[in-house]
Amino acid sequence: MAAGLNIPPPTKRTLQKHSNVVANEIKELNDNDMKKKLKTVKEVNRIRGVKEPSHIPVAIDTRYNSMHIAISLACEQVTDHKFIVASVFHNKLCWTGAWLKGKGLDVTCPDGHAGTCTASVKPTTPLSEYLKEIGLQVDRQNVLIKYAVTDGERRGAEGINDALKVLHPLWKVERQADPIHLGRSQFRQSNSANFSLNMFPCSTREKKKTRTESFKSRFESQM
């Protein structure tokens, strides 16, 4: 993009250096934006006459960019905009930690070298869709998730439910299946099912063949 504008592209090191400077500000900007979106969603519920405007449904999913990075998002299902209202970023990579280990120093990530660690989970921790963080994020905005739409992975809804249940013991998050994945699953099950011969009574190919041969033989005998 920079080269297309006749601007000398910066080196990766310079880009990383500038990113480190503004990273916290960008995170704060995104957090504030999601807070505003949740206020908008609650206001829409209030205008519609919903009994509890702070109770919202969301759809959640996780994208694995590699074996080391996972990004999880929760999108509200109240407005047509489908705003992102919560996000979780799991990262096992830390170049500073790798460099220090290469120098023979005994350091651990995350946060094993004076607050400059970029990793958020340990290298040995498996990436998962168990998303307690999303439940905690929305609860800080006085919002409760009533329904969580997920694909075949159920742990996302379980994580949100476990997080909210600690703060609200009587609360329960209900998981709903994504219609696309649910339809595909039902289609695969129907293809592998064993149907009885009497379930769909009709003329089979063999019956049609036998009937045709019988009619042909009778016709030839009359000739």
N, C-alpha and C positions, 0 to 999 in steps of 0.2 A: 504493500500500500504506500509506504514511504517512497519507494523507488519510482512508483507510478506518478507521484507528485513532484518528481525531480528533487527529492530530499534524500541525502545520503542516509541509508538505513543505519541505525545504531547497532552496536554489537549486543549479543545476548547478555553479556555481563552488565552493560549499561542499562539495558531494559530491566534486568533483575534488580539492579540497584535502585532505579526509580520506582519500581513496583514495591520494593520494601518500604520506601518512604511514604507512599500513599496507601499502602495496603490496609492499615487500620482505619484510615479515613473512608476508604471505599466500603469496608465492612460496616462501619457505622452508618454510612449513607444508605446501604441496602437494608439494614435493620430498621432504620427510621421509615424507609419507604414501605416495608412490610407492615409496620405498625399502622401507617395511614391506610393501607389497603384493608386491614382488619376493621378499622373504624368505619370505612366505607361499607363493608359487608354487613356490619351490625346495623348501620343506618338503613340499608336496603331492607333488611329483615324487619326493622321497626316500622318502616313505611308500609310494608306488606301486611302488617298486623300479626307477625309471628309472636307467639306467646313468650318465647325466650329468645330475643334477638342475638344473644351471645352464644347460642348453641348452633354450630355450623357443621355442614358435611364437607369433607375434603377428599381429594384423590391423591394418592401418594405413589411414588415409584423411585427407584434408584438406578442410576447410570454408572456403570463401571468403566472408567476410561482406561484402566490398566489393572494390573494385579495390586497396585499400590494406591490407587485413588478411587474414591466412590463419592458421588454427589447425589443426595436425596432431596426431593422437593415435595411440598404439600401445596396443592392448588385448591382454592375454595370452589365449591360447586353451587354457589348462590347466585352470582351474577353471570352475565354472558361473557365477561372478560376473563374469567377463570384466573384470578390474580394468584400469584405465588405469595403465600402467607407465612411460610416457614421453610427453612433450608438447613441441611446438615452436610458438612464437608469433611470427609475422612481422608487423611493424607499420611502415608507412611514415609514419604521422602523428606530428607533433610540433607542438603549438600554440605552444610557446615559440619554436621555430625559425621558425615562420611569422610570429610577432609581431616577432621580431628582424629578419627579412628585410623586413617591412613598414616598419620604422624605417630601412631603408637600410643595415643592417649586413651584412657578408659572412660568413655562418655556413653551416656544412654539417651535415647530419644523416645518420647518427646520431652522437651523442656529439661534436657540434661546438660545444658551449657549456657547458663546465665540468661535465660529468657530469649535467646536468639534462635530457638529451635522452630522449624517450620512444620514439623510433623505433629499431627494431632492424635494419632494412635500408635501403639508400639508395632514394630515390624512383625512380631509374632501373633498379633491380634488378627483374627480372620475378619475380613470385611463382611458386613451383615446388613440386612434390612430391618433389624430390630431397632426402631427409631424412637427411643424414649426422649431424645432431645427435642423432637417436634412437639411432643406433648408439653414439655416444659416451656418451650418458646411461646406457644399460644396461651398457656395458662398465665404467663406474666402479663399478657394483654387482657386478662379477664375474659378469655374466650375458652369454651369447651367444645371439643370435637365429638359430635354425636355419631356420625357415620364416617367410615374410612373405606374408600373404594380402592381395592388393590388388585393386582393380577394373581397368579397362582401362589405367590409368596404371601403367607399370612402373618409373618412375624412383624411386619410394619405396623399393622393394626394392634397386635399384641403389645408392642413396645409403647405405643401411645397410650393404650389402656392401662398398662402397668404404671406409667408415669403419672397419669391423672388420678388413678385410684389411690395413690399414696396421699395426694392432696385432697381428694374428694372420695372418701371410702365407698359411697353408694353409687358412684358414677360408673357407667359401663359404655365402652366404645363398641359399636356394632360394625363388624366387617361386612362389606358388600362386594360381590365379585364384579370385576370389570366385564362388561357385556361382550367385548371382543374375544377375550380369552375364554370366557364361559361358553360362548357359542362354538368356538373351535374345539373346546374340550368335549362338548356334547356331540359335535359332529364326529370326532374320533371315536367316541364311545359307541355311537350308533353304527359306525362302519364295522366295528369289531364285535358287535352283539350277535348272538345266535338266535334267529327268529324261527318259530315253529312254522311248519308248512300251512297250518290252518289260520295263522295270524293275518296274512294277506292273501285270501283265496283268489286265484286267477289262473289263467291258462299259462303253463310254463312252456318253455321252448320245446321240451321233449314232447309234451302233450300236443302242441301245435304240429310238430313234425309227424307224430303218430297219426293224428287226424288227417293230415294232408296225404300221407301215404295210403291210408285206408280209403279215402275218397278217390284217390288216383286208381287204386286197384279195382274198386267197384265200377268206376267209369270204364276202365279197360275191359272188364269182364262183360259189360253190356255191349261193347263194341263187337 
